[in-house]
Amino acid sequence: MSVLNQPLQKRWIVDYLQATDNEILFDEYDYRSLNLTPDTCGFLPRPTKWIGRLHSRFWFSKLAWRIGLLIWSSGGAAVYHSIQFLRYFIQASKQHGEMPLSSCRHFALAFSSRAAEVINSHSVPGFSACWITFPWAPVNQLPADANHIDVFSLLSARDLILALRHAMVSTQAMSYRADTKKWLLHSYTAFRWFASRAALEKLEGDFYIAEHYDRWAVLADGVIHNRLRPRGTGGSMSHLSLIQHGRVEGLSDPNQAPQFHMTLKRRLKAVSFLYVYDQTSENIFRESILSTHCIRRGIRVNHFRPQIVLQEESLPTNSASVLFVGHPACESLHVFLLQELKRKYSINAFYKPHPLMPMSTELVGQDWKVITEKSHFPRVQFLVSYPSTLVVEYASSGIPAVVHPIDLSVQNYDAFKAEIIAHIERHG
């Protein structure tokens, strides 16, 4: 495929803008989950990554957004993308042609460390693929005998120059669009996205991904969809397999009918094989994440149960053990519950923060054991959690959970607290 195919290059830019639209929707949802709004905090990407460090000083993040937006739109974006270009140009020069791929037909895309945890023979029977890794997503759990190659080893100088040009164009396009100009700082991902797109276009074969609808899912989907289009320029037919990596139900009231939490601007069009936890997850993918064209074309669905390995803890036998599953939006509730329960009951409490969202420093001093290791899952008698993937994973080992809406306030916790007490008295 020629990297100078102009109609296809325009398609790349459209795909990136649509992918960023999805990311913006997800950030808006995160702000709502934290009982905040972008107008209050500034239209900064990925609020759950940094909001806990502000301690309610939201004027600071709004000021940072205004200054950042001014710098970004006044030439800062061009400087940043150019630095990215130079950095990865050097890396690509060292790695180009590192490993021949002519014998590979199946490619697992490690867009995140989570992908390496869930794309395996447990979720995909008979799984075997060459792994494509990305320098900003370190992966430590690949099998020792797995073939893997850095995505930038596939790129030439021309590919990188093209990615730089597209990053500039897409950043400018976002600054003109009414629904994205306030979110312009999201374009910090543009160069890496377009460079990755150029690399993946060179891989003739099937893709496996563990992303559901973010910018990287749209990237992989766009590559395969182009090969399915009547006038696509790809070679032989390729397939896209999507493996569920976490819950897709909304994080609000667990007593309501499961449903997706947003209306995506861009749904996936090229998925051929879908590996999901259960029928509820399958329904949500069909109704809210996959396009109608994709559904009409037909997909093959397999169900699997996510698994984790539980570690035994040395605990008193006459006390209940509980794991609080953390999220920035739930910190105040969990601390309040812990203190309330400790006044009346002898419990052994653990706290496991969200693996991708830093917790506030005040949680460290509470009367529980904080589990910071991502792969450490203590064996307990029950969980206290928002609708997290860990609820499903612990359920596979027969361990129940008391599940609350992610936005449950301290003022409305009475019924939920009663359920926790019932578990404590049962096991204490």
C-alpha positions as CSV (number, residue, x, y, z in Angstrom):
1,M,0.0,0.0,0.0
2,S,1.3,3.4,-0.9
3,V,1.5,5.8,2.0
4,L,0.8,8.6,-0.4
5,N,-2.7,7.3,-1.3
6,Q,-4.5,10.7,-0.8
7,P,-8.2,9.5,-0.4
8,L,-7.0,7.0,2.2
9,Q,-4.9,9.7,4.0
10,K,-8.1,11.8,4.4
11,R,-9.8,8.8,5.8
12,W,-7.1,8.5,8.4
13,I,-7.7,12.1,9.6
14,V,-11.5,11.5,9.7
15,D,-10.9,8.3,11.8
16,Y,-8.6,10.2,14.2
17,L,-11.2,13.0,14.7
18,Q,-13.9,10.4,15.3
19,A,-11.6,8.5,17.7
20,T,-11.0,11.7,19.6
21,D,-14.7,12.3,19.8
22,N,-15.1,9.0,21.6
23,E,-12.3,9.9,24.0
24,I,-14.0,13.3,24.8
25,L,-17.3,11.5,25.5
26,F,-15.4,9.2,28.0
27,D,-13.8,12.2,29.7
28,E,-17.2,13.9,30.0
29,Y,-18.5,10.7,31.6
30,D,-15.6,10.7,34.0
31,Y,-16.3,14.3,35.1
32,R,-19.9,13.4,35.7
33,S,-18.9,10.3,37.7
34,L,-16.8,12.6,39.9
35,N,-19.7,15.0,40.3
36,L,-17.8,17.7,38.4
37,T,-18.0,19.4,35.0
38,P,-15.3,20.5,32.5
39,D,-16.6,24.0,32.9
40,T,-15.6,23.9,36.6
41,C,-12.2,22.1,36.2
42,G,-11.1,23.0,32.6
43,F,-11.4,20.8,29.6
44,L,-8.4,18.7,30.4
45,P,-8.0,15.1,29.2
46,R,-8.3,12.1,31.5
47,P,-9.5,13.7,34.7
48,T,-9.3,10.6,36.8
49,K,-5.5,10.6,36.3
50,W,-5.0,13.9,38.1
51,I,-8.2,15.1,39.9
52,G,-7.3,13.4,43.2
53,R,-4.1,15.4,43.6
54,L,-5.9,18.8,43.4
55,H,-7.8,18.4,46.8
56,S,-10.7,20.5,45.4
57,R,-8.5,23.3,44.1
58,F,-10.3,23.2,40.7
59,W,-9.4,26.8,40.0
60,F,-5.9,25.6,39.5
61,S,-6.8,23.0,36.8
62,K,-9.0,25.5,35.0
63,L,-6.2,28.0,35.0
64,A,-3.8,25.4,33.7
65,W,-6.2,24.5,31.0
66,R,-6.6,28.1,29.8
67,I,-2.8,28.6,29.8
68,G,-2.2,25.3,28.1
69,L,-4.8,25.9,25.5
70,L,-3.3,29.3,24.7
71,I,0.2,27.9,24.3
72,W,-1.0,24.8,22.4
73,S,-3.0,26.8,19.8
74,S,-0.2,29.4,19.5
75,G,2.5,27.0,18.2
76,G,2.9,24.7,21.2
77,A,1.2,21.8,19.4
78,A,3.6,22.1,16.4
79,V,6.6,22.1,18.8
80,Y,5.3,19.1,20.7
81,H,4.5,17.1,17.6
82,S,8.0,17.9,16.2
83,I,9.7,16.7,19.4
84,Q,7.6,13.5,19.1
85,F,8.7,13.2,15.5
86,L,12.4,13.5,16.4
87,R,12.2,11.2,19.3
88,Y,10.5,8.4,17.4
89,F,12.6,9.0,14.3
90,I,15.7,8.1,16.3
91,Q,14.0,5.1,17.7
92,A,12.7,3.9,14.3
93,S,16.2,4.4,12.8
94,K,17.7,2.0,15.4
95,Q,15.0,-0.6,15.1
96,H,13.9,-0.6,11.4
97,G,13.9,-4.0,9.9
98,E,14.5,-5.6,13.3
99,M,12.4,-8.7,12.7
100,P,10.9,-10.1,9.5
101,L,7.1,-10.5,9.6
102,S,6.6,-12.4,6.4
103,S,5.7,-15.6,8.4
104,C,3.2,-13.8,10.7
105,R,-0.5,-13.8,9.9
106,H,-2.0,-13.0,13.3
107,F,-1.1,-9.9,15.3
108,A,-2.0,-9.0,18.9
109,L,-1.8,-5.3,19.4
110,A,-0.5,-4.4,22.9
111,F,-2.0,-0.9,22.9
112,S,-2.0,-1.2,26.8
113,S,-0.5,-3.4,29.4
114,R,-4.1,-4.7,30.0
115,A,-4.1,-6.2,26.5
116,A,-1.3,-8.6,27.4
117,E,-3.3,-9.7,30.4
118,V,-6.5,-10.6,28.6
119,I,-5.5,-11.7,25.1
120,N,-4.4,-15.3,25.7
121,S,-5.6,-18.9,25.2
122,H,-8.0,-18.6,28.1
123,S,-10.1,-15.9,26.4
124,V,-9.3,-17.0,22.8
125,P,-9.0,-20.8,22.5
126,G,-6.0,-21.7,20.4
127,F,-4.6,-18.2,20.5
128,S,-1.3,-17.7,18.7
129,A,0.0,-14.4,17.4
130,C,2.9,-12.1,17.0
131,W,2.7,-9.2,19.4
132,I,3.0,-5.6,18.3
133,T,4.2,-3.4,21.2
134,F,4.1,0.3,21.6
135,P,6.8,2.2,23.6
136,W,4.3,4.2,25.6
137,A,2.5,1.1,26.8
138,P,5.1,-1.2,28.5
139,V,4.2,-4.8,28.6
140,N,5.6,-7.2,31.2
141,Q,3.4,-10.3,30.9
142,L,4.1,-11.7,27.4
143,P,4.9,-15.4,27.3
144,A,8.6,-16.1,27.2
145,D,8.4,-17.6,23.8
146,A,6.2,-15.0,22.2
147,N,7.3,-13.2,19.1
148,H,7.1,-9.4,19.6
149,I,8.2,-6.3,17.7
150,D,8.1,-2.6,18.5
151,V,5.7,-0.8,16.2
152,F,8.3,1.9,15.3
153,S,10.6,-0.8,13.7
154,L,8.0,-0.9,10.9
155,L,8.3,2.7,10.0
156,S,10.4,4.6,7.5
157,A,11.3,8.3,7.5
158,R,8.6,9.0,5.0
159,D,6.0,7.3,7.3
160,L,7.0,9.5,10.2
161,I,7.0,12.7,8.1
162,L,3.5,11.8,7.0
163,A,2.4,11.2,10.6
164,L,3.8,14.6,11.6
165,R,1.9,16.3,8.8
166,H,-1.3,14.6,9.7
167,A,-0.8,15.5,13.4
168,M,-0.6,19.2,12.4
169,V,-3.6,19.0,10.2
170,S,-5.8,17.2,12.7
171,T,-4.8,19.5,15.5
172,Q,-5.9,22.5,13.3
173,A,-9.1,20.7,12.4
174,M,-10.0,20.2,16.1
175,S,-9.4,23.9,16.7
176,Y,-12.0,24.8,14.1
177,R,-14.7,22.4,15.2
178,A,-17.2,23.8,17.8
179,D,-17.5,20.5,19.7
180,T,-13.7,19.9,20.0
181,K,-11.9,23.3,20.2
182,K,-12.2,23.4,24.0
183,W,-10.8,19.9,24.1
184,L,-7.9,20.8,21.8
185,L,-5.3,19.4,24.2
186,H,-6.6,16.0,23.4
187,S,-4.6,16.3,20.2
188,Y,-1.4,15.5,22.1
189,T,-1.9,11.9,20.9
190,A,-2.1,12.8,17.2
191,F,1.5,12.0,16.1
192,R,1.7,8.7,17.9
193,W,-1.8,7.7,16.5
194,F,-0.9,8.5,12.9
195,A,2.6,6.8,13.2
196,S,0.9,3.7,14.6
197,R,-1.7,3.8,11.8
198,A,1.0,3.9,9.1
199,A,2.8,0.9,10.8
200,L,-0.4,-1.2,11.1
201,E,-1.4,-0.6,7.5
202,K,1.7,-2.6,6.5
203,L,0.7,-5.7,8.4
204,E,-1.3,-8.1,6.2
205,G,-3.2,-10.3,8.5
206,D,-5.7,-10.5,11.4
207,F,-5.7,-8.2,14.4
208,Y,-6.5,-9.0,18.1
209,I,-7.3,-6.0,20.3
210,A,-8.5,-5.6,23.9
211,E,-9.7,-2.0,23.5
212,H,-13.5,-1.4,23.2
213,Y,-14.0,2.0,21.6
214,D,-11.1,4.3,22.4
215,R,-8.8,6.0,19.9
216,W,-6.7,2.8,19.6
217,A,-9.7,0.6,19.0
218,V,-10.8,3.0,16.2
219,L,-7.3,2.9,14.7
220,A,-7.3,-0.9,14.4
221,D,-10.9,-0.9,13.3
222,G,-10.1,1.6,10.6
223,V,-7.2,-0.4,9.2
224,I,-9.3,-3.6,8.9
225,H,-12.4,-1.8,7.7
226,N,-10.5,-0.3,4.8
227,R,-9.7,-3.8,3.6
228,L,-13.4,-4.7,3.8
229,R,-14.6,-1.7,1.8
230,P,-15.4,-2.4,-1.9
231,R,-12.7,0.0,-3.0
232,G,-10.3,-0.8,-0.1
233,T,-6.6,-1.0,-1.0
234,G,-5.6,-3.7,1.3
235,G,-4.5,-7.1,0.2
236,S,-6.3,-10.3,1.2
237,M,-9.2,-10.3,3.6
238,S,-8.3,-9.6,7.2
239,H,-10.3,-10.1,10.4
240,L,-10.5,-8.1,13.6
241,S,-11.0,-9.9,16.9
242,L,-12.1,-7.9,20.0
243,I,-11.5,-9.3,23.5
244,Q,-13.4,-7.8,26.4
245,H,-11.0,-6.4,29.0
246,G,-13.4,-5.0,31.6
247,R,-17.1,-4.3,32.4
248,V,-19.0,-2.3,29.8
249,E,-22.1,-1.7,31.8
250,G,-22.6,1.8,33.3
251,L,-21.0,2.4,36.7
252,S,-24.2,3.9,38.2
253,D,-27.0,2.0,40.0
254,P,-26.3,-1.7,39.8
255,N,-29.9,-2.4,40.4
256,Q,-31.0,-0.9,37.1
257,A,-31.0,-2.8,33.9
258,P,-27.5,-3.0,32.5
259,Q,-26.8,-0.4,29.8
260,F,-23.9,1.4,28.1
261,H,-23.1,4.8,29.6
262,M,-22.8,7.0,26.4
263,T,-23.7,7.3,22.8
264,L,-20.5,6.8,20.8
265,K,-19.7,9.1,17.9
266,R,-17.8,6.3,16.2
267,R,-18.8,2.7,16.5
268,L,-16.6,-0.2,15.4
269,K,-17.2,-1.4,11.9
270,A,-14.9,-4.3,11.2
271,V,-15.1,-6.7,14.2
272,S,-15.5,-10.3,13.0
273,F,-14.9,-12.1,16.3
274,L,-16.1,-11.0,19.7
275,Y,-14.9,-12.5,23.0
276,V,-17.0,-11.3,25.9
277,Y,-17.9,-12.3,29.5
278,D,-21.6,-13.0,29.1
279,Q,-24.8,-12.4,27.3
280,T,-25.3,-9.0,29.0
281,S,-21.9,-7.8,27.7
282,E,-22.6,-9.2,24.3
283,N,-25.9,-7.3,24.1
284,I,-24.2,-4.0,25.0
285,F,-21.5,-4.5,22.4
286,R,-24.2,-5.2,19.8
287,E,-26.4,-2.4,20.8
288,S,-24.0,0.4,21.6
289,I,-20.4,-0.3,20.5
290,L,-20.5,-2.2,17.2
291,S,-22.0,-0.5,14.1
292,T,-25.2,-1.8,12.5
293,H,-23.1,-2.5,9.4
294,C,-20.8,-4.7,11.5
295,I,-23.8,-6.5,13.0
296,R,-25.4,-7.1,9.6
297,R,-22.2,-8.4,8.1
298,G,-22.2,-11.0,10.9
299,I,-19.9,-11.6,13.9
300,R,-18.9,-14.8,15.8
301,V,-19.3,-14.5,19.5
302,N,-17.6,-16.5,22.3
303,H,-18.1,-16.2,26.0
304,F,-15.4,-16.6,28.6
305,R,-15.0,-15.9,32.3
306,P,-12.2,-13.5,33.3
307,Q,-9.8,-15.1,35.8
308,I,-7.4,-13.9,38.4
309,V,-5.1,-15.8,40.8
310,L,-6.0,-15.1,44.5
311,Q,-3.3,-14.8,47.1
312,E,-3.9,-16.3,50.6
313,E,-3.5,-13.8,53.5
314,S,-2.6,-14.6,57.1
315,L,-5.7,-13.4,58.9
316,P,-7.5,-14.0,62.2
317,T,-10.2,-16.6,61.7
318,N,-12.8,-14.8,63.9
319,S,-12.9,-11.6,61.8
320,A,-14.5,-10.9,58.4
321,S,-12.1,-9.9,55.6
322,V,-13.2,-7.3,53.0
323,L,-11.6,-5.8,49.9
324,F,-12.5,-2.2,49.0
325,V,-12.2,-1.8,45.2
326,G,-11.0,1.8,44.7
327,H,-11.9,4.5,42.3
328,P,-11.3,8.3,42.7
329,A,-15.0,8.9,42.7
330,C,-15.6,6.5,45.6
331,E,-12.8,7.5,48.0
332,S,-14.8,9.6,50.4
333,L,-17.5,6.9,50.6
334,H,-15.0,4.1,51.2
335,V,-13.1,6.0,53.9
336,F,-16.4,6.9,55.7
337,L,-17.6,3.3,55.5
338,L,-14.3,1.9,56.8
339,Q,-14.4,4.2,59.8
340,E,-18.0,3.5,60.5
341,L,-17.5,-0.3,60.4
342,K,-14.3,-0.3,62.4
343,R,-16.1,1.4,65.3
344,K,-18.4,-1.6,65.8
345,Y,-16.8,-4.6,64.1
346,S,-13.5,-6.4,63.9
347,I,-12.7,-6.6,60.2
348,N,-9.6,-7.1,58.2
349,A,-9.8,-4.5,55.4
350,F,-7.8,-4.2,52.2
351,Y,-7.9,-1.4,49.7
352,K,-7.0,-1.9,46.0
353,P,-6.8,1.4,44.1
354,H,-7.7,1.5,40.4
355,P,-4.7,0.3,38.4
356,L,-4.8,3.3,36.1
357,M,-6.0,6.1,38.4
358,P,-3.8,7.3,41.3
359,M,-5.4,7.4,44.7
360,S,-5.3,10.4,47.1
361,T,-2.5,10.4,49.7
362,E,-5.0,10.4,52.7
363,L,-6.1,6.9,51.8
364,V,-2.6,5.5,52.8
365,G,-3.1,6.4,56.5
366,Q,-6.4,4.6,56.9
367,D,-6.8,1.4,58.9
368,W,-6.6,-1.0,55.9
369,K,-3.8,-2.6,53.9
370,V,-3.3,-0.9,50.6
371,I,-2.6,-3.3,47.7
372,T,-0.5,-1.4,45.2
373,E,0.8,-4.4,43.2
374,K,-1.4,-4.7,40.1
375,S,-1.2,-8.5,40.1
376,H,-1.8,-9.0,43.8
377,F,-5.4,-10.1,44.5
378,P,-6.0,-11.0,48.2
379,R,-8.4,-13.8,49.1
380,V,-11.2,-12.2,51.1
381,Q,-14.7,-13.1,52.1
382,F,-16.4,-10.3,50.2
383,L,-15.8,-7.1,48.2
384,V,-17.1,-3.6,48.6
385,S,-17.0,-2.1,45.1
386,Y,-18.5,0.1,42.4
387,P,-19.5,-2.0,39.3
388,S,-15.8,-3.0,38.6
389,T,-14.4,-5.8,36.6
390,L,-12.9,-7.2,39.8
391,V,-16.5,-8.0,40.9
392,V,-16.8,-10.4,37.9
393,E,-13.3,-11.8,38.4
394,Y,-13.8,-12.5,42.1
395,A,-17.2,-14.0,41.4
396,S,-15.4,-16.6,39.2
397,S,-13.8,-17.8,42.5
398,G,-17.1,-17.8,44.4
399,I,-16.5,-14.6,46.3
400,P,-19.5,-12.2,46.4
401,A,-19.5,-8.4,46.3
402,V,-21.6,-5.6,47.7
403,V,-21.9,-3.3,44.7
404,H,-22.8,0.4,44.9
405,P,-23.2,3.0,42.3
406,I,-20.0,4.9,41.5
407,D,-21.6,8.2,42.5
408,L,-23.2,7.0,45.7
409,S,-23.0,9.8,48.3
410,V,-22.2,9.4,52.0
411,Q,-25.7,10.8,52.7
412,N,-27.4,8.0,50.9
413,Y,-25.4,5.0,52.0
414,D,-27.7,3.5,54.7
415,A,-29.2,0.6,52.7
416,F,-25.8,-0.2,51.2
417,K,-24.2,-0.2,54.7
418,A,-26.8,-2.6,56.0
419,E,-25.9,-5.1,53.2
420,I,-22.2,-4.8,54.2
421,I,-23.1,-5.4,57.9
422,A,-25.0,-8.6,56.9
423,H,-21.9,-10.0,55.2
424,I,-19.7,-9.0,58.2
425,E,-22.0,-10.8,60.7
426,R,-22.2,-13.8,58.4
427,H,-18.4,-14.2,58.3
428,G,-17.3,-12.6,61.6
